[in-house]
């Protein structure tokens, strides 16, 4: 294959033309861009931001993004030619390219890794390719013009199921054969699989319509009726078609036709009769490309009128936008922040701009999109990982074309190709879900959105009832604007919060499994009043682990240093880090005893036990296990909103911005595991979780109650939650962080060293820490240390923490020193297999 791919174009005619080169971004973790020569005939087609196909190495064929066009040939190697251009217009904008470079620089990764994460899979191509006939291509029926070379390829494919690129080259006796492959793809005669295939495929529906002469020529339709009187099934098809497509009123309606499925799914219509009419030429079948996001022609609803308090907040935000690019909206739960967002989005669209609305969880998009689509209709696009590759590619192209003026999405939506962005809304800005952990780029979507807005001249509105300490600090120091909404919308009041001492309840024998008597009674009381309940437990599965009562054996993951969690529904033990799973044993593998017990409890156990205690209640849970399918979020939320579900049990998913008008009770089953966590953000996170989940109660005028079960009710954090005293939390946290050197006063970079051999991981971390200490100073380097979970996916971990003062630090220079230290470590013979990951601003 290499001799076919490594070809040169024939000598160019002696014409005075400029030789152009393109620096391209390959979707590979390469530290530099790679340069290719642009063939003269492609000079007008290649532009910055388009995808081109190139050969990389001996055999790889890849698509990549053109980053720059110039006249400078590379000195180190001979530039190969670009093989083909995939796009008529750029699919990546200039502000996007600037943002991608910033992400690569700031988060210490390569721009190839950024492109790989940014582009939907359907827009990425690669090689090792085979071609086959398109499943819908029929050479006898599909009359398409073909070049002789294309006919030879199709004939060969009819004899063979598939051909490799090498075989196509041998068949045509040509070096530049790829243009014929591309042409056949465009004619939908072949598909390419494994790689070099443009994976994006439009959504196609099969439609039928009456053959033209039955509509255009007078009397033909009446004659057709008389011909079909002896064939009642075919006559039924014709009558059904004319009922749905009244061509006698407007003959032009026939051109649009009717979805074939509408006819064939009708129980009174014979599918074979439809096919018979097609074969006879009475009906003609055709394909129509449609959007996966159909145009909504229904009348748009006007946004709700803002209350006086909301109107005031909106005016303050617009006023601050005149002076500052970023504003934080600190509004208590239920204050109506979403309605303010909608009004500001409407204001931005009236000015001709685009809007990005970021949310931390897919679960939130299910509820908020329903509200936004009523106002913005088909101007609204949705972008998240539960969508298929083709759906995400269609949203991407809809943003490029300007069809989608508002996009609602989770963190990956920051990569979309906006060209006239005027407003970014980051809802629940405090959420750790905005941070990408693995793989690279390990970016924070909130920080990336701020840079995106800066590059595009847009404004950013951050919103939260419990802002991150860093964001509030930026407001207090005057860097950002601050607007506060301290009252709930309408007549709604903040819920009453009550602590339940689990120790006392156990002493009084008032605990029913993991439910205190008070919580259980409160649930029953709400159900009798036809009200709804949310229960929060921050662990999924049935139990965190199981243990043998006799020998204390605990099953561990084969690949990670963690115990396996028990999932009763599948009767399996599962690792929540690598996905390893095995069947639940009947007896202890260590001692043979049958006394295996589940320890602790997760959402699945809560659901199981509550169904036994409250057999008449409709109970559902929302966690990672129940929301794997594309529309599972929407279904769970729809069931709860409609009242079909009485009790919703969930992990952190239920804490984030959901709005249910009939919820009057929220129960937090185990608050202590959230507070007692070894992290400098533990108290901040605990406060945010407690306040956010509490905010789901009593949102529409009904009084709400929050019951928190704890073994330590004297924890100071509970006083702050009880009084909704964010300022007290902020003042305590900011003082602690200043004293001990944590963000926002310091920048943090976590360097993780990984290797399958424990000793090698440890030794390489020691060597790297010493090098970093020599470069940056002892006061800035902590570690190495073994993390609490020291082995994940068969890799032993060691961590080094780097703290750099926010002021008076050459951050770019420090990152360069860190990158050089990592590179020098990996060049040492003993540590060549060591993997090192730098995580900037870990959360």
N, C-alpha and C positions, 0 to 999 in steps of 0.2 A: 504493500500500500504506500510505503514511504516514497518509492520512485514515482508514483503517480501524483502524490501530493506535492512533492518538492519539484515543482516545475517553474519555468520562467516564461513570461509572456513573450511572444515573438517581437523582434525589434520594432520599435515605434517608427513611423514615417518621419522623415526629417522636416518637422514643422517646429516653429519657434514656440514651444509651450513650456510652461513652468512645471518643474517636477515637484510635486507636493508629497509631504509625509504626514502621517497621523499618529499621534500618541494615543494609545487606547488603554482602557481599563479592563483587564481580563478578570473574570470572576474567580481569581485564585489568590492565595495569600502571598503575593509577591511584593517586595518592598519598593519596586520602581514600576513606572509605566513602561510599556513596550512600544517600539516604533515600527510602523509598517509603511510601505510605499503605496501611494494611491495611483492605480492605473489611470492614464490620461483620460480614457473614456468615462471614468467615474468622477472626474474632478468636480463636476457640477452636482453630483449626487451625494457625495460625502460631506457631511457638515457636523459640527459639534453637537453631541447629544443623540445621534442616530446609532442604531446597532449595525455592526458590520460582521461578516464572517471572515475569520482569519485562521491560518494554520499556525499552531504553536508547538514547537518541538518537532519530532520526527513524524508523529502520527495524529496528534490531536487537532481537531477542527472545532473551534469555539466561536460563539458570538460574544461580542464585547462592545463597550460604549466608547465612542470617539470623544476624547477629552480635549484635544488640541490639534490644530492643523498648522503646519509650518513648512519651511523649505530646507530644514537642516537634517541631512542624513546622519544616522548614528555612527560614531567613530568606532565603536567596539564590535559591531557585527554588521553584516549586510542585511538590509531591510527586505523582508519578504513582501510580496504584493498582498493587498486586501483582495479576498476572493469574491466577495459580493456585498451588496448593501441591502439591508432588510427593510428599512423604513423610508417612506417618502418625506416624512417630517420628523424632527427630533422627538424622542419619547422621554428624554431627560432634559430638563431645562437648565439654563445657566445658573440660577440661584440654587438649584439642586446640587449641581456639581460642586459649587462652592461649599454647600453644607456637607456633602460627602467628604470633601477634603478636610473640613474642620473636625468631623467625627473621627476620621482616621487619625488625625494629629492629636486631638484631645484625649481620646480613649485608647491610644497606643495600640492601634491595629493597622492593617493595610487597607488601602482604598478598595482593593479587590474584595476583601471580606465585607466591606460596606455595601458594595454593589451586589454581592451575592445575597445579602440579607434584604436589600432594598427592592430588587426586581422580583415580581411574582414569577414563580417557576415557569409559567406558561410563556413568559417573554425571554427565557434563557435557553440557549442552544448549546449542544456539545457534540463530540464526535464518537467514533467507533460506530458507524451508521450502517444500517441495512434498509433497503427499500422494499416495499411490497405494494400490490395493487390496492387502491382505496376500496373499502368494503362496498361502497355505493356506486362504484364505477362499473358501467356495463359497456364494453367496447362495441357491442352490436347496436345499442340504443343511443348511447351518448355520442352525438355527432359534434366532435370538437376538432378544430384544425390542429394537425400535428406535423411537426418537422420530421423528416425521415429518421433522424437519430432518436426522436421520441418514440416513433413507431417501433423501432428495433428494441428499445428498452421495454415497452409494453408487451411486445410479442414474447420476449425472453421471460418476463414475469408471469405470463400465462403458462409457460412451460415449467417454471420454477416458482416456489412460494415466495422466495425472497432472494435478493442479490446484495452482495456487499459492494461498497464503493469501488474496491479493487476490481471486482468482476464487471462493473459498469464501465470502468476505464478500459479494460481489456476488450469488452464487447464493442465499444465505439472506436477503439484505436485512437483515442484522443487524450491529451493531457488536461485540457480545460473542459471537462465534462460536467462540472457542477451546475453550469447554467441550464443544461437540459433537465437536470433533476429539479432545480428550482422552478422551471417552467411547468413541469408536470405536477408539482405540488400546487401551484397557483391554479391549474386547470382541474384540480381535485381528482386527478387520475391515479396518483400514488400517495402513499404516506411513508414517512421515514421514522423508524423506531430505534430505540436505545438512545441515540443522540443525533446531531445536526437536524432536528426537526423543530420547526416552529410549533411548539406545543399548543399554542393558543388556537382554539377552534371556536368559531361563532356558534351560537345556539340556532339550530335549524328546525323548523316545523314543516311537516308534509301537509300541503293543502290541495284541494281539488276545486275545479270550476268547470262550468259547461263549456264544451268546445265552441269556439267563437261563432261558427256559422249557425248554430242553433239560436243564438241571441241576435246576430246581425241580420240574418236573412228571414224575411217575412214568411210566416206559415210553417217554418221548420220545427218550432217548438210543438205546435199542434200535431204535426205529423209524427213527432217523436212519441207523444202521448199515445197516439193510436197504435204505434208499433209495439209499445210496452204493455198494452192492455192484457196480452196473453202471458205476461211475466210480472205478476203482482209484486214480487219482492223487489225487482228493479224499479218498478213504478213507485213503490214506497220510498225508495232512495231519492228519486227525482222529486217527488212531492215534498219530502223533508228538506231537500236542498233549497227548493224554491220558497219554502216557508221561511227559512233562515236567511236566504239571499234573494229578496224580491226583485228579480231582474225586470219584471214587467213594469215596476215603478221607475227603476233607474238601471239601465243596461250597464252602466259603469261599475256597479256593485259587483258584477260578475268577475271583473278583472281582479278584485281583491280576493275572491274565492272564499273558501271555508276550510277550517282545520279538518283534516280527514278524520282525526280522532273523535270529533263531535258526531260525525256520522256513524263511525264503527262502534263507538261505545254506547250508542242508543240501543236498548234491549229489543226495540221493535224493528231494528234494521239489521239486515243480513250483511256481514262484512264481505262475504263472497260475492254478494250482489253488487257491492260498491266496486270491487276489483273487476267484475265482469263488465261493468259500464266503462271502466277505464280502458280495458282491453279493446272494447268495441269502438272507442274513440268518442263516446258520448260525453264522458268526463275526462278531463286531462289533469294529471297529477304534477305538481311542481313544488320545489323547495323554497321556503322563504326564511331568510335570516332575520331573527328577532332579538331584541335586547333581553338579557336576563333580568333587567330592571325595567319592566314595561312602563310606558308613559302613563301617568295618572291624569285623566281628564276630569276627574271629579272636582267640584268647586272647592277652593281652599277655604279653610276656616280662619277667621281673624284671631290673632293671639288674644289671650285673656287680657282684659284691662288691668293694668298694674294698680296695686294699692298705693296709697300715699307713701307708705314706707318704701315700697319697691321703686316707685317713680323717683323718689329722692335718691336712692342708691344708684339708679341708672344715671341720673343727672350728675352725681358726684363722679362716677366712673368716666363719663364723657368729658367732664371738666378736667380731671386728672390726666386723661389721654392727651390733652393739649400740651402738657408739660412733660409727661413721663411715658415711656413706651410700655411699661408693665405696671399693672394694678392688681392687688390682691383683694378679693371680696371675701371678707370674713363674716359669714352669715350662719347663725345657729341653725341646727337641723329643723327643717320645716318652715324656714323663713321665706321660701319662694325664690331661691336663687335661679332655678331653671327658667322661670318666667322672665327674669331679668336678662338671662343669656339669650332667650328667644327674641326679645325686643332689640337687643344689641346686634344680634345676627341680622335681623330684618333691616336695621339701620345701616349695617355694613353692605348688604346686598343692594340697597337703594343707591349706594355710592358707587356701584359697579364692581365691587371687590368680591373675592372668594373668602370662604370661612372654613376653618378646620376646628371641629369640636372633639376634643380628646377625652376619653373615659378610661378608667383603669381596668375595667372588667367587661368581658363580653356580656355578662348578665345584665349590666346596666344598659347596654345598647338596646336590648330587647324592649325595655320599657320606655326609654327616652325617644327612640326612633318613632314609636307609635305616636307620640305627642308632636314630634317635629314634622313628620310626614303629612299631618293634617294641615300644617301651616305652609310648608315649603314644597310639598308634592314631589314631582319628578326632578326638581332641582337638587334633591337630597341623594347623596350616595353613602353607602355603608361599607366599611372596610375592616375586616378582622379575620383571624386565622381559621374560623369555622367555615368560611366561604371556600368554595373550590378554587383551584388555580385559575380556571377560566373566568369565574366571577370576579376574582381580584384583578385579573388582567383587563376585564371590561370596565371596572371602576377606574383603573389607572388610565385607560384610554379615554374614558369619559371626562376625567379631570383635564387631560391634555386638550381635548376638543372643546372644553368649556361647557359640556352638557351638565356636569355636576358642579354647582356653585357652592354647595355646602356639603362637607363630608363629615360623617360621624364615624369615629374609629378608635381602636385601641392603639398601643404605642407604635406599631409598625406604620400607622397612617402618616407619621412625620416624614416618611420617605416619598410620599406622593408628589407628582410633578405639577404643583401649583405654579401659576405664572402671574397672578394678580392678587395675591393673598393680602387681605387687609385686616383680618382679625383671627386670632387663635384663642379658643377657650379651653383651658385645662381644668376640667372638673375634678373634684376630690384630689387636689394637687399634692396632698401629703402622702398619697398611696405609694408603697414600695413596689407595687405591681408595674409602675412605670419604668422600673429598672430591668434591663435585659441581663440575665446572669450568664447564660451559655447558649450558643457559642458566640464568638466575636461577631460584630462589635458589641461590647458590654456597655451599652449607652443608657442614659436616663432620658426618657422621652420628654420629661418636663424641661430639663436643661436644653435638650436638642430643640424643642419648640421655641425656646427663648432666642436661640441663635438663628433659627429659621426665620422668625419674625424680624430679627435685626437685618438679615440679608435681604429680605423682601420689603422692608419698610412697613411692616405690619405692627399692630398693637397686640399685646398679650394680656388676657384676663385670666388670672388664677383664682379658683374658687374652692373654699372648704369651710366646714364648721370647726375643723381642728387643724389649722395650718401647720406645716412643718416648722420646726424651730428656725431653720435656716431662712425660710421665706419670710417669716414674721420679723426676723432680725433685719432683713433687707428693707422692710418697710420702716422699722424703727430708726434705721440709720439714714433714711431719706432716699435710698436708691430707688425704691418702688413706691407707688402710691398705695394707700390703704383706705378701704371703704368697709364700714361695719354695719351689719344688719342684726340687731340684738333681739328682735321680736319675731315670733312665729306668725305665719300668714293667717289672716282672718281671726277667728276666735280661738284658734288652737293654742294650748298652753304647753310648756315643756313638761315632760312626764315626771311623776314622782319616783324617786329612786330609793330603794330599800335594800339593806344588806341582810343576808341570812347567814348566820354563823353555823357552818356545817358541823363543827365540833359539838356545839350545844345541842343541835338536832340529833346527832348520833347518841349523845349522852342520854337524851330523853327518849331514845328509840323511836324517833320521829322521821327517820330516813327510809324511803321506799326505793331501794336500789340507789340510784344517783339523784333522786328527786327528794327534796325536803317536803314535809307535809304541807308547809305554807305554799310552796310553788305548785304542788299538785292540786291543792284546793283552788288556787287562783286560776289555774288552767280550766278546771271543771266549771268554775263560776263563769268565766268568759264564754265558754262553749254554750252554756245554758242561755246566755244573753245573746247568742248568735254573733258573737264577736270573734276575732281571730287572734292567734298567738304566734310569735316567732321565738324559737329556742336556738341559742347560739352555743356551739361546742367546737372549739378550734382544732379538732382532730377528726379526720375521716376514717372510714373503716369501722369494724366492730369493736376491736380492741387494739391498743398500741402494741401489745405483745402477749404471748401465752407463756405459761410456766408450769413445770411439773411440780406438784405438791410434795412429792417424795424427795427428789434429788435436786430440785431447783433448776433443771435444764431449761434453757430458753433458746428457741430456734433463731439462728443468725443468717443474714444474707451471705451467700457464697462470694459475692463480689464487693460488698461494702461492710464497713464496721458498724452496722446497725442491726437491731432485732427486726424480725419480720412482723408486720402487722397482720392481724387476723381479719379477713373479710368473709363474713358468714354467708352472704348471698351466693358467692362462688365456692364456698367451703375451701378457701385457699389462704395461704400465707403469702404476703406480698411485700416487696421492698419498695418504699415510696421514693427511693433515690435512683435506682437503675431499672426498676420494673421486673426484676426477677421474681418468680412465683413458683410455689409448689403446693401440692395437696396437703390439707390439714391431716396430720397423723392421727390414727386411732389410739395409739399408745405412745409412751415416751421412748424415743430411739435410744436413750442412754440407759435407763433402768428397766424399761418394759412396763412400768406402772400405767394405769389408765386414768390417773388423776391429773389430767391436763386442764388448767384453768386459764380463762382469759383475764388479763390484768389491765385495769384502767378501762376507759370507754371512749368510743368515737361516735360519730353521727349515726352510723348504721345501728349500733347498739341502743342509742337513745330512741331511734325510730322503732326498733323491735320491741323494746320494753314498754314504750308509751302505747303502742297498739294493743298490748295485753292489758294495760291498766285502763285505757279508754277505748274499749272496742267499738264504740259508736262514732268515734271521731274520724274524720278524713285527714290522714297525716301524709305528708310528703317531705322528702329531704332534698336539699340542693348542695351538692359538693362535686368534687372532680369526678367521682364515680358515676353520678346520675346525669352529668351534663356533657358526656362525650359526643353525643350525636349533634348534628348541625343545629336543629331547631329545639333541642331539649330545654334550653334556657327559656325560650319563648313559651313553651308549653307549661312548664312549672309555674312561671310567673302568671300566665293567663289563667291557669286553674286557681291560683291563689286570689287573683284580682276578682274573678267571677264568683268567689265564695265556694267553689267546688272543694277546695282544700280548707280545713279549719286551722291546722297547725303546720307551720313550715319550720323544719329543722335544718340548720345549715352551718357551714364554716364561715370564713370571712366574706364569702360571696354575699351573704345576707346583710352585711353591715354597710354596704357601699351605695348610698344614695337612692335606694329603692323607695318607692312611695306607694303605700297601701292605706286607703282611707279607713278600713275597718279594724286595723290592728290596735288593740288596747292593752296588750300585755307582751313584754319582752322578758325572757328569762335567760340569764347567763349562767351556765351550769357549773363551770369551773374557772373562776377568775384567776386563781393563783398561778397556774401554769403560764399565763401571759405576763404576769408581773415579774416573776422570779426567773428571768432569762438573762444569761450572761452577755449583755450588750449595752453599750452606753446609751442606746436609744430605747431601752426596755420600758422605762416609765412613760416616755413620750408615746410610744406605740400602744401601751396599755390604755392610756387616757384616750387616745384616738379611737381605739376599738370599742371601749366601753361607751363613749359618748355617741359614736356613730351608730352602734347597734341600738342604743337607747333611743336614738332619734327616730327609729322606725315606729315608735308607739305614739298614739294620740295625735295624729297629724291633721285630722279633719274635724276638729271641734270636740271629739270625744276625749275624755280624760285618759291619759295613759299611765301605766305603771311599769317600772323596771325592777325586777328582783334579781339580785346578784348573789350567788352562792360562793362563799369563801371561808377558808379556815382562819383567816387573819383579817378581821374587819377593821383593825386599827391601822392598817396600811395608810399612809398619808395620801396616796393617790385617790383613795375612795372619797376623801373629803372634797377634793377638787372636782371629781366627777359629780358628786352629789349637788354641789353648788354651781356646776357648769362654769368653773372658774379657770378659764384658759390662761388668763394673764398671770395668775399665781403659778401655774405650771411653767409658763414661759420664763418668768423671772427666776425661778429655782433652777431650771435647766440651763439657762444661759450663764448663770453664775458658776454652775458646776463645770460647764464646758470650757469656760474661760480659765478656770483654775487648773483643770487637768489637760487642757490642750486638745480639744475636739472641735469638729465643725460647729459653727461657721468660722471659727478663728483659725482653724488649721485645714489644710487640704490633706486628704488621706488617699494613699494608693496601697492596695493589698496585692502582694506578689505571692502567688501560689506555685510551689514546686511539686511536680508529680512524677512518680516513677513506679513501675510494678515491683521493684525491689525496695524494701523498707530502708535498708542501710544506705543504698544509693541515693534515695530521696533525702534522707537526713544529711548525708555528707555534702551533697550538692547544695542544699539550703545553707549549710554552714559556710561553704566557700562563697556563695553568692552574697550572703549577709555581710561577710567581711569586706568583699569588694565594694558593696554599696556603702558600707560605713566609711571606707577610705575615700570614696568619692563625695559623699553627702554630709558626713559627720555623724558621730555616735549618737548625738541628741535627736537625730531625725530617723534613725533606723531602730525598730523594735523587733526582736526575734533573732533567729527563727524559733517557732514554737509549733507543737503538734496540735492541730485543731481538735475540738471535741469529737467530731466525726472524722477520723484520721484516714479512712480508706473508702473511696467511692469508685465503682466500676473497675476494680482490681488495681487501682492506682493509689499508692500511699502518698499522703499530703503533708507538706510543711508550709507554714505561712510566715511571711515577713511583712510587717506593717511599716509603712513610711509616712511620716508626718512632716508636712512642709507648711511654714507660716503663710497665711493668705496674703499678708502684706510683705513687701520687700523681698519677694522670692522670684527668681527667674524660673518660672514653671516649665517653660519649653526646654530650657537648658537642663533642668533636673530630670525631666522625662528622657531627654537624650542620653544622659548619664546612665539612667536605669536600663534603657534599651541596649546600650553598649555593654553594660555589665551582664545582662542576660545573654547577649550574643557571645561574649567572651567565655562565659560558662559553658555554653553548648558547643564551643569549639574544642574544649578540653577532651582528650580521648576517653577519659573515664565517665564523662557525663553527656556523651553525644545523644543518648536516648532519652535524656531528661526533658520533660515538657514544662515550660514556665509560662504562666499566665499572669498578666498585669491587669488588675481591676481598679480603674480610676473611680474615685468617689463611691466606694462600696456602700450599700445600704443594708 
